[in-house]
Amino acid sequence: MMISRYIKTGLVGILAGLLMVSVQAQAAGNATAGKTKSMACAGCHGPDGNSVMGTWPKLASQHADYLAKQLSDFKSGVRKDPTMTAMSAALKAQDIADISAYYAAQAIKVGTVDATLAAAGEKLYRAGDKEKGVAACMACHGPAGVGNAAAKFPSISGQHADYVAKALKDFRSGARTNDNAKMMQDVAAKLSDDEIKAVAAYVSGLY
């Protein structure tokens, strides 16, 4: 009976391990499949994730896990946008993983910088504002703006200035609340319109 119990325990462990591998395999994104599935996204975000309109974010080179979280949040309603809610409604978990993997594998095209704003933006990005209690952006997004995939901090390198400004204002107003531990809401709440404009301009040329 003791041997039988060990055998049963071993089989349970093996089955659990196989199930975990199966779930992980299903959750892993397939960039090739994602290219086909992303065709509906190309109208706004571009075929390679480099949108031409400043109000639509570039998705190229973004961390796959971060993209997957945003799509899942749109689908669930945690993050609100009429267009993206509709676009994500029919997506299954594997679709989200595949699309995210495809865009993560694309190269971002860095934009031009408004030099009149870049200096003030760089100061905020790299040093923050101690008097206002604003943390340096690069503490989470890195010196080159590529973020931190493990912590799900997004890459903002080369992102459209208009989109970055909108995102910060949405965090500031409470229109967007799906950030981790309200980190972005807390930062944005302390920024003026001019400061947001400056840091957004700097980020657009950061790489």
C-alpha positions as CSV (number, residue, x, y, z in Angstrom):
1,M,0.0,0.0,0.0
2,M,2.9,2.3,0.7
3,I,4.3,1.7,-2.8
4,S,0.9,2.2,-4.3
5,R,0.6,5.6,-2.5
6,Y,4.0,6.7,-3.8
7,I,3.1,5.7,-7.3
8,K,-0.2,7.6,-7.1
9,T,1.6,10.7,-5.7
10,G,4.2,10.5,-8.4
11,L,1.5,10.2,-11.1
12,V,-0.3,13.2,-9.7
13,G,2.9,15.2,-9.8
14,I,3.7,14.2,-13.4
15,L,0.1,15.1,-14.5
16,A,0.3,18.4,-12.8
17,G,3.6,19.1,-14.5
18,L,2.3,18.2,-17.9
19,L,-0.8,20.4,-17.3
20,M,1.4,23.3,-16.4
21,V,3.5,22.8,-19.5
22,S,0.4,22.7,-21.6
23,V,-1.0,25.9,-20.1
24,Q,2.3,27.7,-20.6
25,A,2.5,26.5,-24.2
26,Q,-1.0,27.7,-24.9
27,A,-0.3,31.1,-23.3
28,A,2.9,31.6,-25.3
29,G,2.4,33.9,-28.3
30,N,3.1,32.9,-31.9
31,A,4.4,35.9,-33.8
32,T,3.7,34.3,-37.2
33,A,0.0,33.7,-36.2
34,G,-0.1,37.1,-34.7
35,K,0.8,38.8,-37.9
36,T,-2.3,37.4,-39.6
37,K,-4.5,38.2,-36.6
38,S,-3.2,41.8,-36.3
39,M,-4.5,42.7,-39.8
40,A,-7.6,44.3,-38.2
41,C,-5.3,46.4,-36.0
42,A,-3.2,47.8,-38.9
43,G,-5.7,50.5,-39.9
44,C,-4.8,52.4,-36.8
45,H,-1.5,51.0,-35.6
46,G,0.1,50.3,-38.9
47,P,1.0,46.9,-40.4
48,D,4.3,46.7,-38.4
49,G,3.0,48.5,-35.3
50,N,4.3,51.9,-36.3
51,S,1.2,54.1,-36.4
52,V,1.3,57.3,-38.5
53,M,-1.2,59.2,-36.4
54,G,0.2,60.7,-33.2
55,T,-3.0,59.9,-31.2
56,W,-2.7,56.2,-32.0
57,P,0.2,54.5,-30.1
58,K,3.1,52.7,-31.7
59,L,3.0,49.1,-30.7
60,A,6.2,47.9,-32.3
61,S,8.9,46.7,-29.8
62,Q,6.5,46.9,-26.9
63,H,6.8,44.1,-24.3
64,A,4.5,41.2,-25.2
65,D,3.3,40.8,-21.6
66,Y,2.5,44.5,-21.4
67,L,0.5,44.5,-24.7
68,A,-1.3,41.4,-23.5
69,K,-2.3,43.0,-20.3
70,Q,-3.6,46.1,-22.1
71,L,-5.7,44.0,-24.5
72,S,-7.1,42.0,-21.7
73,D,-7.9,45.1,-19.8
74,F,-9.7,46.6,-22.8
75,K,-11.6,43.3,-23.2
76,S,-12.7,43.2,-19.5
77,G,-13.5,46.9,-19.3
78,V,-10.7,47.6,-16.7
79,R,-9.3,50.0,-19.3
80,K,-11.9,52.0,-21.2
81,D,-11.8,53.0,-24.9
82,P,-14.9,52.5,-27.2
83,T,-12.8,51.5,-30.2
84,M,-10.4,49.1,-28.3
85,T,-13.2,47.6,-26.3
86,A,-15.0,46.7,-29.5
87,M,-11.8,45.4,-31.2
88,S,-10.8,43.2,-28.3
89,A,-14.2,41.8,-27.5
90,A,-13.9,38.7,-29.7
91,L,-10.3,38.0,-28.9
92,K,-9.4,34.8,-27.1
93,A,-6.4,34.5,-24.8
94,Q,-4.4,32.8,-27.5
95,D,-5.3,35.6,-30.0
96,I,-4.1,38.2,-27.5
97,A,-0.8,36.3,-26.9
98,D,-0.2,35.9,-30.6
99,I,-0.9,39.6,-31.5
100,S,1.2,40.7,-28.6
101,A,4.1,38.5,-29.7
102,Y,3.9,39.8,-33.3
103,Y,4.1,43.5,-32.3
104,A,6.8,42.8,-29.7
105,A,9.0,41.4,-32.5
106,Q,8.7,44.5,-34.7
107,A,11.2,47.4,-34.7
108,I,9.9,50.8,-33.6
109,K,10.6,53.9,-35.7
110,V,11.7,56.7,-33.5
111,G,10.2,60.1,-34.2
112,T,11.7,63.6,-34.3
113,V,12.0,65.7,-31.2
114,D,10.7,69.2,-30.5
115,A,14.0,70.7,-29.4
116,T,12.3,73.6,-27.7
117,L,10.6,71.2,-25.2
118,A,13.2,68.5,-25.1
119,A,15.5,70.1,-22.5
120,A,12.8,70.5,-19.9
121,G,11.4,67.1,-20.7
122,E,14.8,65.4,-20.3
123,K,15.3,67.0,-16.9
124,L,12.0,65.6,-15.7
125,Y,12.6,62.2,-17.3
126,R,16.0,61.7,-15.8
127,A,15.8,63.6,-12.5
128,G,12.1,64.1,-11.7
129,D,11.1,67.0,-9.5
130,K,12.1,66.6,-5.8
131,E,10.1,69.6,-4.6
132,K,6.9,68.3,-6.2
133,G,7.6,64.7,-5.2
134,V,7.8,63.6,-8.9
135,A,9.9,60.5,-9.4
136,A,12.3,60.3,-12.4
137,C,10.6,58.5,-15.3
138,M,13.7,56.5,-16.0
139,A,13.5,54.8,-12.6
140,C,10.9,52.6,-14.1
141,H,11.2,53.1,-17.9
142,G,15.0,53.0,-18.0
143,P,17.6,55.5,-19.3
144,A,16.7,54.7,-22.9
145,G,13.0,54.4,-22.3
146,V,12.8,50.6,-23.0
147,G,11.0,49.8,-19.8
148,N,11.2,46.6,-17.8
149,A,9.5,43.6,-19.2
150,A,9.6,41.6,-16.0
151,A,7.9,44.3,-14.0
152,K,5.5,45.1,-16.9
153,F,6.8,48.6,-17.1
154,P,6.2,49.5,-20.8
155,S,8.7,50.7,-23.3
156,I,8.0,54.4,-24.2
157,S,11.1,54.9,-26.4
158,G,10.1,56.7,-29.6
159,Q,6.4,56.8,-28.7
160,H,4.3,59.5,-30.3
161,A,4.4,62.7,-28.1
162,D,0.7,63.2,-28.6
163,Y,-0.1,59.7,-27.3
164,V,2.2,60.0,-24.3
165,A,0.6,63.3,-23.4
166,K,-2.8,61.9,-23.6
167,A,-1.9,58.9,-21.5
168,L,-0.4,61.1,-18.8
169,K,-3.5,63.3,-18.8
170,D,-5.8,60.3,-18.6
171,F,-3.9,59.0,-15.6
172,R,-4.1,62.5,-14.1
173,S,-7.8,62.8,-14.6
174,G,-8.7,59.3,-13.5
175,A,-9.9,58.3,-17.0
176,R,-7.3,55.6,-17.0
177,T,-6.7,53.6,-13.8
178,N,-5.1,50.3,-14.9
179,D,-1.6,51.1,-13.8
180,N,0.2,49.0,-11.2
181,A,-0.4,50.3,-7.6
182,K,-1.5,53.7,-9.0
183,M,2.1,54.6,-9.8
184,M,1.3,56.5,-13.0
185,Q,-1.7,58.2,-11.5
186,D,0.4,59.5,-8.6
187,V,3.1,60.8,-10.9
188,A,0.7,62.4,-13.4
189,A,-1.3,64.1,-10.7
190,K,1.7,66.3,-9.9
191,L,2.5,67.3,-13.5
192,S,1.3,70.5,-15.1
193,D,0.1,70.6,-18.8
194,D,3.4,72.2,-19.8
195,E,5.5,69.5,-17.9
196,I,3.5,66.7,-19.6
197,K,4.0,68.3,-23.0
198,A,7.8,68.6,-22.4
199,V,8.3,65.1,-21.1
200,A,6.2,63.7,-23.9
201,A,8.3,65.6,-26.5
202,Y,11.5,64.2,-25.0
203,V,10.2,60.6,-25.0
204,S,9.3,60.7,-28.7
205,G,12.9,60.9,-29.7
206,L,14.3,58.7,-26.9
207,Y,16.1,55.5,-27.9
